[in-house]
Amino acid sequence: MTDHISIVSDALALIVNVTGASRLPLGGGLGMAPGVATALDTALRQKILRRSATPIIVKAKLANDAGLIGASYL
């Protein structure tokens, strides 16, 4: 799993460094997997230019329901 975390955190570090994002929500099945959000946040913090005391990777509040809620508005 560490190879996957490294690959994903590389791409997320690029996004954070270019856009200056302070939070990245992690939802769906990946967000619900135990320990993934923490591992990604730790790896991401080592690769970004700016340091932060608060977590950057956070679990999405709607989790798996975001698609259902969006579809209900159509």
Secondary structure, 3 states (H helix, E strand, C coil): CHHHHHHHHHHHHHHHHHHCCCCEEECHHHHHCCCHHHHHHHHHHHHCCCCCCCCCEEECCCHHHHHHHHHHCC
